Amino acid sequence: MVPPSHPTKPPSPWDDPRLIFPDEETWAGLPPAERERVIERIVDVLEEYRAAMSEGVRHFRRKAGAGADLDAHFRRAGRGVFVACELAVFYPAEPVIVPDVLAVMDCDPDIEPESWVVQDQGRGIDVIVEVRNLGKKHKDIVDNVRDYARRRVPEYFSFHCRTGQLRGWRLTEPGARVYQPIVPQGGYLRSEVLGLELAVVDLRLRFYANQALVPTEESSSRACSPSPTRSSRSSTTRRSASTTRSTGSRRRRWRCREAYWRSATRADCRCAKSSTRGW
């Protein structure tokens, strides 16, 4: 009698050799056209895994909100910080990573790369935030802690959007490749790279500057909207539907670009997304 067969457990995406980026020497020797083909092949493999995954609305909203709030804060402060959600990042001889939220300090916030090739950019990612909803705990607090430290990402934060658990790690000295936990202080996790504190408020990840709550991107948009004068109130009333649609316009632009983002299989540098499918 033949014993019943059991379905083979699908491999982890991070163990798929097709996702490994070429080493520095190999990449440097490739012509531009071949470099594009390499990235396209890796992204095609990513899409195979994306098709079987769904992040859920809760995950999307927490991720998009954190990215938008962080981007808006640094724009208000006049500091150049590039913030992206789910941008494919290629480190030499490593599998591609697609963080939920990433930040690169002292960088043009308006660039729009379709991916981030560390060797071409001349630098890696400074901060990564991963938002966990239904995914495996082991990946976020074990695998990522090991893998992001090996890539020398200075700081990494993991936020569980269902339980509100927030944890952080950093590299404490130059050349280190092992993270040390960030110890909470008064309920906050301090990011030395961002110059901000992170905390959880109503199951949402929020940022603080010297323990003062950083406004959300949406509230900042409302605050910047001019109040109508008396002479313009009637026309304002007639345009109320349009005004309502424009509230929080930057966050909406992040969401409306999702169709392009998905079709290109890569993230826009300032887009948060309206689809519930993700990495």
PyRosetta script that sets phi, psi and omega in degrees:
from pyrosetta import init, pose_from_sequence

init()
pose = pose_from_sequence("MVPPSHPTKPPSPWDDPRLIFPDEETWAGLPPAERERVIERIVDVLEEYRAAMSEGVRHFRRKAGAGADLDAHFRRAGRGVFVACELAVFYPAEPVIVPDVLAVMDCDPDIEPESWVVQDQGRGIDVIVEVRNLGKKHKDIVDNVRDYARRRVPEYFSFHCRTGQLRGWRLTEPGARVYQPIVPQGGYLRSEVLGLELAVVDLRLRFYANQALVPTEESSSRACSPSPTRSSRSSTTRRSASTTRSTGSRRRRWRCREAYWRSATRADCRCAKSSTRGW")
pose.set_psi(1, 130.8)
pose.set_omega(1, -179.0)
pose.set_phi(2, -83.0)
pose.set_psi(2, 124.3)
pose.set_omega(2, 179.1)
pose.set_phi(3, -64.0)
pose.set_psi(3, 148.0)
pose.set_omega(3, -179.7)
pose.set_phi(4, -62.4)
pose.set_psi(4, 139.5)
pose.set_omega(4, 179.5)
pose.set_phi(5, -83.8)
pose.set_psi(5, 146.5)
pose.set_omega(5, 178.2)
pose.set_phi(6, -108.2)
pose.set_psi(6, 139.8)
pose.set_omega(6, -179.4)
pose.set_phi(7, -60.9)
pose.set_psi(7, 139.3)
pose.set_omega(7, 179.2)
pose.set_phi(8, -73.2)
pose.set_psi(8, 132.5)
pose.set_omega(8, 178.7)
pose.set_phi(9, -66.7)
pose.set_psi(9, 127.3)
pose.set_omega(9, -178.3)
pose.set_phi(10, -63.5)
pose.set_psi(10, 143.4)
pose.set_omega(10, -179.4)
pose.set_phi(11, -67.3)
pose.set_psi(11, 153.4)
pose.set_omega(11, 174.0)
pose.set_phi(12, -67.3)
pose.set_psi(12, 140.9)
pose.set_omega(12, 177.5)
pose.set_phi(13, -54.6)
pose.set_psi(13, -35.6)
pose.set_omega(13, -175.5)
pose.set_phi(14, -72.0)
pose.set_psi(14, -13.3)
pose.set_omega(14, 177.3)
pose.set_phi(15, -95.2)
pose.set_psi(15, -1.8)
pose.set_omega(15, -178.1)
pose.set_phi(16, -78.4)
pose.set_psi(16, 117.4)
pose.set_omega(16, -178.1)
pose.set_phi(17, -63.7)
pose.set_psi(17, -18.2)
pose.set_omega(17, 179.1)
pose.set_phi(18, -69.7)
pose.set_psi(18, -14.7)
pose.set_omega(18, -179.1)
pose.set_phi(19, -93.4)
pose.set_psi(19, -0.7)
pose.set_omega(19, -177.2)
pose.set_phi(20, -81.4)
pose.set_psi(20, 129.3)
pose.set_omega(20, -180.0)
pose.set_phi(21, -81.4)
pose.set_psi(21, 149.3)
pose.set_omega(21, 179.5)
pose.set_phi(22, -60.5)
pose.set_psi(22, 156.1)
pose.set_omega(22, 176.2)
pose.set_phi(23, -72.9)
pose.set_psi(23, 172.9)
pose.set_omega(23, -173.4)
pose.set_phi(24, -60.2)
pose.set_psi(24, -43.6)
pose.set_omega(24, -177.6)
pose.set_phi(25, -65.6)
pose.set_psi(25, -44.4)
pose.set_omega(25, 179.9)
pose.set_phi(26, -63.4)
pose.set_psi(26, -45.6)
pose.set_omega(26, -178.8)
pose.set_phi(27, -62.9)
pose.set_psi(27, -41.2)
pose.set_omega(27, -179.3)
pose.set_phi(28, -63.3)
pose.set_psi(28, -27.7)
pose.set_omega(28, -178.3)
pose.set_phi(29, -88.2)
pose.set_psi(29, -2.8)
pose.set_omega(29, -178.1)
pose.set_phi(30, -87.7)
pose.set_psi(30, 138.7)
pose.set_omega(30, 173.5)
pose.set_phi(31, -70.7)
pose.set_psi(31, 161.0)
pose.set_omega(31, -177.6)
pose.set_phi(32, -53.5)
pose.set_psi(32, -41.7)
pose.set_omega(32, -178.2)
pose.set_phi(33, -64.1)
pose.set_psi(33, -39.9)
pose.set_omega(33, 179.5)
pose.set_phi(34, -70.3)
pose.set_psi(34, -33.8)
pose.set_omega(34, 176.4)
pose.set_phi(35, -60.6)
pose.set_psi(35, -43.5)
pose.set_omega(35, 178.5)
pose.set_phi(36, -61.2)
pose.set_psi(36, -41.0)
pose.set_omega(36, -179.6)
pose.set_phi(37, -66.0)
pose.set_psi(37, -36.7)
pose.set_omega(37, 177.9)
pose.set_phi(38, -61.3)
pose.set_psi(38, -47.9)
pose.set_omega(38, -179.5)
pose.set_phi(39, -64.0)
pose.set_psi(39, -42.0)
pose.set_omega(39, 179.5)
pose.set_phi(40, -61.6)
pose.set_psi(40, -40.3)
pose.set_omega(40, 179.5)
pose.set_phi(41, -63.9)
pose.set_psi(41, -42.1)
pose.set_omega(41, 179.7)
pose.set_phi(42, -65.8)
pose.set_psi(42, -42.6)
pose.set_omega(42, -179.7)
pose.set_phi(43, -65.2)
pose.set_psi(43, -36.3)
pose.set_omega(43, 176.8)
pose.set_phi(44, -60.8)
pose.set_psi(44, -39.1)
pose.set_omega(44, 177.1)
pose.set_phi(45, -66.4)
pose.set_psi(45, -40.1)
pose.set_omega(45, 176.9)
pose.set_phi(46, -57.1)
pose.set_psi(46, -41.3)
pose.set_omega(46, -178.7)
pose.set_phi(47, -63.4)
pose.set_psi(47, -31.0)
pose.set_omega(47, 176.8)
pose.set_phi(48, -60.9)
pose.set_psi(48, -38.9)
pose.set_omega(48, 179.2)
pose.set_phi(49, -79.6)
pose.set_psi(49, -36.7)
pose.set_omega(49, 179.1)
pose.set_phi(50, -59.2)
pose.set_psi(50, -38.0)
pose.set_omega(50, -175.9)
pose.set_phi(51, -60.5)
pose.set_psi(51, -23.6)
pose.set_omega(51, -178.0)
pose.set_phi(52, -101.6)
pose.set_psi(52, 8.2)
pose.set_omega(52, -175.6)
pose.set_phi(53, -120.7)
pose.set_psi(53, 150.5)
pose.set_omega(53, 174.4)
pose.set_phi(54, -142.7)
pose.set_psi(54, 125.5)
pose.set_omega(54, -174.3)
pose.set_phi(55, -83.2)
pose.set_psi(55, -25.6)
pose.set_omega(55, -177.9)
pose.set_phi(56, 89.5)
pose.set_psi(56, 153.3)
pose.set_omega(56, -177.0)
pose.set_phi(57, -64.6)
pose.set_psi(57, -41.9)
pose.set_omega(57, -178.6)
pose.set_phi(58, -58.2)
pose.set_psi(58, -46.7)
pose.set_omega(58, -179.7)
pose.set_phi(59, -61.2)
pose.set_psi(59, -46.5)
pose.set_omega(59, -179.7)
pose.set_phi(60, -59.3)
pose.set_psi(60, -46.4)
pose.set_omega(60, -176.4)
pose.set_phi(61, -64.7)
pose.set_psi(61, -41.4)
pose.set_omega(61, 179.8)
pose.set_phi(62, -67.3)
pose.set_psi(62, -40.6)
pose.set_omega(62, 179.3)
pose.set_phi(63, -66.8)
pose.set_psi(63, -49.9)
pose.set_omega(63, -179.0)
pose.set_phi(64, -62.4)
pose.set_psi(64, -40.7)
pose.set_omega(64, 179.6)
pose.set_phi(65, -63.5)
pose.set_psi(65, -44.0)
pose.set_omega(65, 180.0)
pose.set_phi(66, -63.2)
pose.set_psi(66, -43.9)
pose.set_omega(66, 179.8)
pose.set_phi(67, -64.2)
pose.set_psi(67, -44.0)
pose.set_omega(67, -179.3)
pose.set_phi(68, -66.1)
pose.set_psi(68, -41.5)
pose.set_omega(68, -179.7)
pose.set_phi(69, -63.9)
pose.set_psi(69, -41.4)
pose.set_omega(69, -179.0)
pose.set_phi(70, -66.9)
pose.set_psi(70, -43.9)
pose.set_omega(70, 178.5)
pose.set_phi(71, -61.7)
pose.set_psi(71, -46.1)
pose.set_omega(71, -178.3)
pose.set_phi(72, -64.5)
pose.set_psi(72, -38.4)
pose.set_omega(72, -179.8)
pose.set_phi(73, -60.3)
pose.set_psi(73, -48.7)
pose.set_omega(73, -177.0)
pose.set_phi(74, -71.4)
pose.set_psi(74, -28.9)
pose.set_omega(74, 175.0)
pose.set_phi(75, -67.7)
pose.set_psi(75, -42.1)
pose.set_omega(75, 176.3)
pose.set_phi(76, -61.6)
pose.set_psi(76, -37.0)
pose.set_omega(76, -178.2)
pose.set_phi(77, -77.5)
pose.set_psi(77, -9.6)
pose.set_omega(77, 179.9)
pose.set_phi(78, 74.0)
pose.set_psi(78, 23.2)
pose.set_omega(78, -179.6)
pose.set_phi(79, -108.4)
pose.set_psi(79, 134.5)
pose.set_omega(79, -179.7)
pose.set_phi(80, -77.0)
pose.set_psi(80, 106.5)
pose.set_omega(80, 176.6)
pose.set_phi(81, -135.5)
pose.set_psi(81, 123.8)
pose.set_omega(81, 178.7)
pose.set_phi(82, -85.8)
pose.set_psi(82, 121.5)
pose.set_omega(82, -179.8)
pose.set_phi(83, -119.8)
pose.set_psi(83, 135.2)
pose.set_omega(83, -179.8)
pose.set_phi(84, -144.4)
pose.set_psi(84, 155.5)
pose.set_omega(84, 173.4)
pose.set_phi(85, -116.7)
pose.set_psi(85, 130.1)
pose.set_omega(85, 176.0)
pose.set_phi(86, 51.7)
pose.set_psi(86, 47.6)
pose.set_omega(86, 173.4)
pose.set_phi(87, -92.4)
pose.set_psi(87, 129.4)
pose.set_omega(87, 178.6)
pose.set_phi(88, -67.3)
pose.set_psi(88, 127.7)
pose.set_omega(88, -177.5)
pose.set_phi(89, -120.0)
pose.set_psi(89, 128.6)
pose.set_omega(89, -175.6)
pose.set_phi(90, -114.6)
pose.set_psi(90, 111.8)
pose.set_omega(90, 171.8)
pose.set_phi(91, -98.4)
pose.set_psi(91, 145.2)
pose.set_omega(91, -178.4)
pose.set_phi(92, -56.5)
pose.set_psi(92, 132.1)
pose.set_omega(92, 174.7)
pose.set_phi(93, 59.5)
pose.set_psi(93, 26.5)
pose.set_omega(93, 179.2)
pose.set_phi(94, -128.0)
pose.set_psi(94, 153.8)
pose.set_omega(94, 172.1)
pose.set_phi(95, -63.3)
pose.set_psi(95, 146.5)
pose.set_omega(95, 177.2)
pose.set_phi(96, -59.5)
pose.set_psi(96, 146.3)
pose.set_omega(96, 172.9)
pose.set_phi(97, -120.8)
pose.set_psi(97, 150.9)
pose.set_omega(97, -179.0)
pose.set_phi(98, -134.5)
pose.set_psi(98, 77.3)
pose.set_omega(98, -176.0)
pose.set_phi(99, -64.1)
pose.set_psi(99, 149.9)
pose.set_omega(99, 175.8)
pose.set_phi(100, -61.2)
pose.set_psi(100, -48.3)
pose.set_omega(100, 177.7)
pose.set_phi(101, -137.6)
pose.set_psi(101, 136.2)
pose.set_omega(101, 176.4)
pose.set_phi(102, -137.4)
pose.set_psi(102, 158.1)
pose.set_omega(102, 178.0)
pose.set_phi(103, -140.2)
pose.set_psi(103, 139.9)
pose.set_omega(103, 174.1)
pose.set_phi(104, -122.9)
pose.set_psi(104, 118.1)
pose.set_omega(104, -173.6)
pose.set_phi(105, -78.2)
pose.set_psi(105, 152.3)
pose.set_omega(105, 176.9)
pose.set_phi(106, 51.7)
pose.set_psi(106, 53.7)
pose.set_omega(106, -177.2)
pose.set_phi(107, -140.0)
pose.set_psi(107, 148.6)
pose.set_omega(107, 179.3)
pose.set_phi(108, -58.8)
pose.set_psi(108, 117.6)
pose.set_omega(108, -177.8)
pose.set_phi(109, -73.4)
pose.set_psi(109, -11.1)
pose.set_omega(109, -174.8)
pose.set_phi(110, -101.4)
pose.set_psi(110, 1.7)
pose.set_omega(110, 175.7)
pose.set_phi(111, -66.6)
pose.set_psi(111, 154.5)
pose.set_omega(111, -176.8)
pose.set_phi(112, -132.3)
pose.set_psi(112, 66.0)
pose.set_omega(112, 179.1)
pose.set_phi(113, -73.3)
pose.set_psi(113, 147.0)
pose.set_omega(113, 176.0)
pose.set_phi(114, -82.1)
pose.set_psi(114, -16.4)
pose.set_omega(114, 174.2)
pose.set_phi(115, -160.8)
pose.set_psi(115, 169.4)
pose.set_omega(115, -179.7)
pose.set_phi(116, -120.1)
pose.set_psi(116, 103.5)
pose.set_omega(116, 177.2)
pose.set_phi(117, -94.6)
pose.set_psi(117, 110.1)
pose.set_omega(117, -172.4)
pose.set_phi(118, -56.6)
pose.set_psi(118, -41.7)
pose.set_omega(118, -178.1)
pose.set_phi(119, -65.0)
pose.set_psi(119, -36.5)
pose.set_omega(119, 179.6)
pose.set_phi(120, -77.1)
pose.set_psi(120, -37.1)
pose.set_omega(120, -179.0)
pose.set_phi(121, -76.6)
pose.set_psi(121, -21.6)
pose.set_omega(121, -179.4)
pose.set_phi(122, 81.0)
pose.set_psi(122, 9.4)
pose.set_omega(122, 179.9)
pose.set_phi(123, -165.0)
pose.set_psi(123, 158.4)
pose.set_omega(123, 178.7)
pose.set_phi(124, -99.2)
pose.set_psi(124, -164.5)
pose.set_omega(124, -179.1)
pose.set_phi(125, -86.3)
pose.set_psi(125, 142.7)
pose.set_omega(125, -177.7)
pose.set_phi(126, -92.0)
pose.set_psi(126, -38.2)
pose.set_omega(126, -178.2)
pose.set_phi(127, -141.4)
pose.set_psi(127, 137.8)
pose.set_omega(127, 174.7)
pose.set_phi(128, -125.5)
pose.set_psi(128, 136.3)
pose.set_omega(128, 172.8)
pose.set_phi(129, -122.0)
pose.set_psi(129, 123.3)
pose.set_omega(129, 175.2)
pose.set_phi(130, -108.9)
pose.set_psi(130, 132.5)
pose.set_omega(130, 179.3)
pose.set_phi(131, -106.5)
pose.set_psi(131, 122.8)
pose.set_omega(131, -178.4)
pose.set_phi(132, -108.3)
pose.set_psi(132, 134.8)
pose.set_omega(132, 177.4)
pose.set_phi(133, -120.0)
pose.set_psi(133, -75.1)
pose.set_omega(133, -179.9)
pose.set_phi(134, -111.3)
pose.set_psi(134, 1.6)
pose.set_omega(134, -177.4)
pose.set_phi(135, -73.2)
pose.set_psi(135, 175.5)
pose.set_omega(135, -176.8)
pose.set_phi(136, -77.4)
pose.set_psi(136, 133.5)
pose.set_omega(136, 179.4)
pose.set_phi(137, -61.8)
pose.set_psi(137, -38.4)
pose.set_omega(137, -175.7)
pose.set_phi(138, -59.1)
pose.set_psi(138, -38.4)
pose.set_omega(138, -178.5)
pose.set_phi(139, -63.6)
pose.set_psi(139, -45.7)
pose.set_omega(139, -174.1)
pose.set_phi(140, -76.0)
pose.set_psi(140, -36.9)
pose.set_omega(140, -173.1)
pose.set_phi(141, -109.2)
pose.set_psi(141, 1.8)
pose.set_omega(141, 174.9)
pose.set_phi(142, -126.1)
pose.set_psi(142, -62.8)
pose.set_omega(142, -176.7)
pose.set_phi(143, -61.9)
pose.set_psi(143, -49.2)
pose.set_omega(143, -177.7)
pose.set_phi(144, -65.9)
pose.set_psi(144, -36.3)
pose.set_omega(144, 178.6)
pose.set_phi(145, -60.7)
pose.set_psi(145, -40.3)
pose.set_omega(145, 178.2)
pose.set_phi(146, -72.7)
pose.set_psi(146, -47.9)
pose.set_omega(146, -171.4)
pose.set_phi(147, -72.8)
pose.set_psi(147, -40.5)
pose.set_omega(147, -179.8)
pose.set_phi(148, -70.6)
pose.set_psi(148, -33.9)
pose.set_omega(148, 175.5)
pose.set_phi(149, -65.6)
pose.set_psi(149, -40.0)
pose.set_omega(149, 178.8)
pose.set_phi(150, -62.5)
pose.set_psi(150, -32.3)
pose.set_omega(150, 177.3)
pose.set_phi(151, -83.0)
pose.set_psi(151, -0.7)
pose.set_omega(151, 178.3)
pose.set_phi(152, 63.7)
pose.set_psi(152, 38.6)
pose.set_omega(152, 169.9)
pose.set_phi(153, -74.5)
pose.set_psi(153, 118.3)
pose.set_omega(153, -171.5)
pose.set_phi(154, -57.4)
pose.set_psi(154, -38.9)
pose.set_omega(154, -179.1)
pose.set_phi(155, -139.9)
pose.set_psi(155, 144.8)
pose.set_omega(155, 179.1)
pose.set_phi(156, -139.8)
pose.set_psi(156, 133.2)
pose.set_omega(156, 178.6)
pose.set_phi(157, -124.7)
pose.set_psi(157, 141.6)
pose.set_omega(157, 177.5)
pose.set_phi(158, -121.9)
pose.set_psi(158, 125.0)
pose.set_omega(158, -178.1)
pose.set_phi(159, -123.4)
pose.set_psi(159, 123.0)
pose.set_omega(159, 177.2)
pose.set_phi(160, -93.7)
pose.set_psi(160, 110.4)
pose.set_omega(160, -171.3)
pose.set_phi(161, -77.5)
pose.set_psi(161, -7.4)
pose.set_omega(161, 175.9)
pose.set_phi(162, -93.6)
pose.set_psi(162, -39.9)
pose.set_omega(162, -178.1)
pose.set_phi(163, -97.6)
pose.set_psi(163, -18.2)
pose.set_omega(163, -177.3)
pose.set_phi(164, 82.7)
pose.set_psi(164, 7.4)
pose.set_omega(164, 179.9)
pose.set_phi(165, -71.4)
pose.set_psi(165, 130.3)
pose.set_omega(165, 179.5)
pose.set_phi(166, -126.0)
pose.set_psi(166, 127.2)
pose.set_omega(166, 179.3)
pose.set_phi(167, -133.7)
pose.set_psi(167, 153.4)
pose.set_omega(167, -178.8)
pose.set_phi(168, -144.7)
pose.set_psi(168, 154.9)
pose.set_omega(168, 179.1)
pose.set_phi(169, -141.6)
pose.set_psi(169, 153.6)
pose.set_omega(169, 175.9)
pose.set_phi(170, -146.7)
pose.set_psi(170, 160.0)
pose.set_omega(170, 171.3)
pose.set_phi(171, -87.4)
pose.set_psi(171, 124.4)
pose.set_omega(171, -170.0)
pose.set_phi(172, -93.8)
pose.set_psi(172, -8.4)
pose.set_omega(172, 179.3)
pose.set_phi(173, -151.9)
pose.set_psi(173, 155.2)
pose.set_omega(173, -179.5)
pose.set_phi(174, -58.8)
pose.set_psi(174, 137.3)
pose.set_omega(174, 178.4)
pose.set_phi(175, 83.6)
pose.set_psi(175, -5.8)
pose.set_omega(175, -179.2)
pose.set_phi(176, -68.5)
pose.set_psi(176, 147.3)
pose.set_omega(176, 176.7)
pose.set_phi(177, -132.2)
pose.set_psi(177, 22.8)
pose.set_omega(177, 175.5)
pose.set_phi(178, -133.1)
pose.set_psi(178, 126.6)
pose.set_omega(178, -179.3)
pose.set_phi(179, -74.5)
pose.set_psi(179, 153.2)
pose.set_omega(179, 167.9)
pose.set_phi(180, -116.6)
pose.set_psi(180, 139.0)
pose.set_omega(180, -179.2)
pose.set_phi(181, -62.9)
pose.set_psi(181, 144.6)
pose.set_omega(181, 172.9)
pose.set_phi(182, -87.7)
pose.set_psi(182, 121.6)
pose.set_omega(182, -176.1)
pose.set_phi(183, -83.4)
pose.set_psi(183, 126.5)
pose.set_omega(183, 178.7)
pose.set_phi(184, -61.5)
pose.set_psi(184, 143.2)
pose.set_omega(184, 176.8)
pose.set_phi(185, -126.6)
pose.set_psi(185, 108.2)
pose.set_omega(185, 179.9)
pose.set_phi(186, 62.0)
pose.set_psi(186, 29.6)
pose.set_omega(186, 179.3)
pose.set_phi(187, 91.0)
pose.set_psi(187, -0.8)
pose.set_omega(187, -180.0)
pose.set_phi(188, -111.8)
pose.set_psi(188, 150.6)
pose.set_omega(188, 168.0)
pose.set_phi(189, -108.9)
pose.set_psi(189, 121.5)
pose.set_omega(189, -176.5)
pose.set_phi(190, -85.1)
pose.set_psi(190, 127.3)
pose.set_omega(190, 171.8)
pose.set_phi(191, -99.9)
pose.set_psi(191, 109.6)
pose.set_omega(191, 178.5)
pose.set_phi(192, -69.3)
pose.set_psi(192, -30.3)
pose.set_omega(192, -178.4)
pose.set_phi(193, -71.6)
pose.set_psi(193, -48.4)
pose.set_omega(193, -179.7)
pose.set_phi(194, -76.6)
pose.set_psi(194, -22.4)
pose.set_omega(194, -173.3)
pose.set_phi(195, 71.4)
pose.set_psi(195, 27.5)
pose.set_omega(195, -177.9)
pose.set_phi(196, -133.5)
pose.set_psi(196, 162.1)
pose.set_omega(196, 170.7)
pose.set_phi(197, -103.8)
pose.set_psi(197, 149.2)
pose.set_omega(197, 177.0)
pose.set_phi(198, -114.3)
pose.set_psi(198, 140.9)
pose.set_omega(198, 177.3)
pose.set_phi(199, -153.5)
pose.set_psi(199, 169.2)
pose.set_omega(199, -179.3)
pose.set_phi(200, -111.2)
pose.set_psi(200, 127.0)
pose.set_omega(200, 178.4)
pose.set_phi(201, -128.3)
pose.set_psi(201, 117.9)
pose.set_omega(201, -179.8)
pose.set_phi(202, 52.5)
pose.set_psi(202, 45.9)
pose.set_omega(202, 178.8)
pose.set_phi(203, 59.8)
pose.set_psi(203, 28.2)
pose.set_omega(203, 175.4)
pose.set_phi(204, -126.2)
pose.set_psi(204, 137.9)
pose.set_omega(204, 177.9)
pose.set_phi(205, -75.7)
pose.set_psi(205, 124.5)
pose.set_omega(205, -179.4)
pose.set_phi(206, -125.1)
pose.set_psi(206, 157.4)
pose.set_omega(206, -179.1)
pose.set_phi(207, -114.6)
pose.set_psi(207, 146.2)
pose.set_omega(207, -179.4)
pose.set_phi(208, -129.9)
pose.set_psi(208, 142.0)
pose.set_omega(208, 173.2)
pose.set_phi(209, -112.3)
pose.set_psi(209, 111.6)
pose.set_omega(209, -174.8)
pose.set_phi(210, 52.7)
pose.set_psi(210, 42.7)
pose.set_omega(210, 178.2)
pose.set_phi(211, 67.2)
pose.set_psi(211, 13.9)
pose.set_omega(211, 172.4)
pose.set_phi(212, -100.0)
pose.set_psi(212, 126.9)
pose.set_omega(212, -175.0)
pose.set_phi(213, -60.9)
pose.set_psi(213, 127.0)
pose.set_omega(213, 175.7)
pose.set_phi(214, -75.0)
pose.set_psi(214, 127.4)
pose.set_omega(214, -179.9)
pose.set_phi(215, -59.1)
pose.set_psi(215, 148.7)
pose.set_omega(215, 174.0)
pose.set_phi(216, -69.8)
pose.set_psi(216, 158.8)
pose.set_omega(216, 179.2)
pose.set_phi(217, -60.9)
pose.set_psi(217, -37.9)
pose.set_omega(217, -176.8)
pose.set_phi(218, -69.2)
pose.set_psi(218, -41.6)
pose.set_omega(218, 179.7)
pose.set_phi(219, -68.2)
pose.set_psi(219, -33.3)
pose.set_omega(219, 177.5)
pose.set_phi(220, -65.6)
pose.set_psi(220, -37.8)
pose.set_omega(220, 178.7)
pose.set_phi(221, -63.8)
pose.set_psi(221, -40.8)
pose.set_omega(221, 178.5)
pose.set_phi(222, -66.3)
pose.set_psi(222, -40.8)
pose.set_omega(222, -177.8)
pose.set_phi(223, -65.4)
pose.set_psi(223, -30.1)
pose.set_omega(223, -178.2)
pose.set_phi(224, -83.1)
pose.set_psi(224, -8.7)
pose.set_omega(224, -178.9)
pose.set_phi(225, -76.5)
pose.set_psi(225, 129.0)
pose.set_omega(225, -179.4)
pose.set_phi(226, -68.4)
pose.set_psi(226, 145.2)
pose.set_omega(226, 176.5)
pose.set_phi(227, -77.5)
pose.set_psi(227, 142.0)
pose.set_omega(227, -179.5)
pose.set_phi(228, -71.2)
pose.set_psi(228, 142.5)
pose.set_omega(228, 175.1)
pose.set_phi(229, -79.3)
pose.set_psi(229, 168.1)
pose.set_omega(229, -178.0)
pose.set_phi(230, -61.5)
pose.set_psi(230, -40.1)
pose.set_omega(230, -177.5)
pose.set_phi(231, -68.2)
pose.set_psi(231, -20.7)
pose.set_omega(231, -176.9)
pose.set_phi(232, -103.0)
pose.set_psi(232, 3.5)
pose.set_omega(232, -175.9)
pose.set_phi(233, -62.9)
pose.set_psi(233, -38.7)
pose.set_omega(233, -178.3)
pose.set_phi(234, -65.2)
pose.set_psi(234, -42.7)
pose.set_omega(234, 179.2)
pose.set_phi(235, -68.8)
pose.set_psi(235, -31.4)
pose.set_omega(235, 177.9)
pose.set_phi(236, -64.7)
pose.set_psi(236, -38.6)
pose.set_omega(236, 178.3)
pose.set_phi(237, -62.0)
pose.set_psi(237, -42.7)
pose.set_omega(237, -179.5)
pose.set_phi(238, -65.6)
pose.set_psi(238, -27.0)
pose.set_omega(238, -178.4)
pose.set_phi(239, -99.8)
pose.set_psi(239, 18.7)
pose.set_omega(239, -173.9)
pose.set_phi(240, -59.6)
pose.set_psi(240, -38.6)
pose.set_omega(240, -179.9)
pose.set_phi(241, -63.0)
pose.set_psi(241, -42.0)
pose.set_omega(241, 179.4)
pose.set_phi(242, -66.9)
pose.set_psi(242, -39.1)
pose.set_omega(242, 179.6)
pose.set_phi(243, -63.5)
pose.set_psi(243, -41.2)
pose.set_omega(243, 179.1)
pose.set_phi(244, -61.2)
pose.set_psi(244, -41.8)
pose.set_omega(244, -179.0)
pose.set_phi(245, -66.8)
pose.set_psi(245, -26.8)
pose.set_omega(245, -176.8)
pose.set_phi(246, -84.1)
pose.set_psi(246, -12.5)
pose.set_omega(246, -179.5)
pose.set_phi(247, -63.8)
pose.set_psi(247, 131.8)
pose.set_omega(247, -177.8)
pose.set_phi(248, 66.8)
pose.set_psi(248, 40.1)
pose.set_omega(248, -171.1)
pose.set_phi(249, -62.4)
pose.set_psi(249, -36.8)
pose.set_omega(249, -177.4)
pose.set_phi(250, -65.6)
pose.set_psi(250, -42.5)
pose.set_omega(250, 178.2)
pose.set_phi(251, -62.3)
pose.set_psi(251, -39.2)
pose.set_omega(251, 179.7)
pose.set_phi(252, -66.1)
pose.set_psi(252, -36.9)
pose.set_omega(252, 177.9)
pose.set_phi(253, -62.8)
pose.set_psi(253, -38.6)
pose.set_omega(253, 176.4)
pose.set_phi(254, -56.6)
pose.set_psi(254, -43.7)
pose.set_omega(254, -174.8)
pose.set_phi(255, -74.3)
pose.set_psi(255, -38.9)
pose.set_omega(255, -174.7)
pose.set_phi(256, -69.7)
pose.set_psi(256, -19.4)
pose.set_omega(256, 179.1)
pose.set_phi(257, -83.4)
pose.set_psi(257, 3.2)
pose.set_omega(257, -175.9)
pose.set_phi(258, -60.0)
pose.set_psi(258, -39.0)
pose.set_omega(258, -177.3)
pose.set_phi(259, -60.5)
pose.set_psi(259, -43.7)
pose.set_omega(259, 176.9)
pose.set_phi(260, -65.4)
pose.set_psi(260, -41.9)
pose.set_omega(260, -176.8)
pose.set_phi(261, -59.6)
pose.set_psi(261, -45.1)
pose.set_omega(261, -179.5)
pose.set_phi(262, -68.5)
pose.set_psi(262, -41.6)
pose.set_omega(262, -176.9)
pose.set_phi(263, -66.2)
pose.set_psi(263, -30.9)
pose.set_omega(263, 178.1)
pose.set_phi(264, -85.0)
pose.set_psi(264, -11.3)
pose.set_omega(264, 180.0)
pose.set_phi(265, 62.2)
pose.set_psi(265, 17.6)
pose.set_omega(265, 175.6)
pose.set_phi(266, -137.3)
pose.set_psi(266, 162.9)
pose.set_omega(266, -177.2)
pose.set_phi(267, -90.9)
pose.set_psi(267, 146.7)
pose.set_omega(267, 168.0)
pose.set_phi(268, -78.0)
pose.set_psi(268, 150.7)
pose.set_omega(268, -169.7)
pose.set_phi(269, -66.3)
pose.set_psi(269, -25.0)
pose.set_omega(269, -179.3)
pose.set_phi(270, -124.0)
pose.set_psi(270, 17.0)
pose.set_omega(270, -175.1)
pose.set_phi(271, -92.9)
pose.set_psi(271, 130.9)
pose.set_omega(271, 160.3)
pose.set_phi(272, -104.9)
pose.set_psi(272, 164.5)
pose.set_omega(272, -160.9)
pose.set_phi(273, -120.6)
pose.set_psi(273, 156.0)
pose.set_omega(273, -178.9)
pose.set_phi(274, -98.8)
pose.set_psi(274, -11.2)
pose.set_omega(274, 176.7)
pose.set_phi(275, -79.7)
pose.set_psi(275, 157.7)
pose.set_omega(275, 175.0)
pose.set_phi(276, -98.6)
pose.set_psi(276, 9.5)
pose.set_omega(276, 177.7)
pose.set_phi(277, -100.3)
pose.set_psi(277, 139.1)
pose.set_omega(277, -179.6)
pose.set_phi(278, -167.2)
pose.set_psi(278, -177.0)
pose.set_omega(278, -176.3)
pose.set_phi(279, -78.6)
pose.dump_pdb("model.pdb")
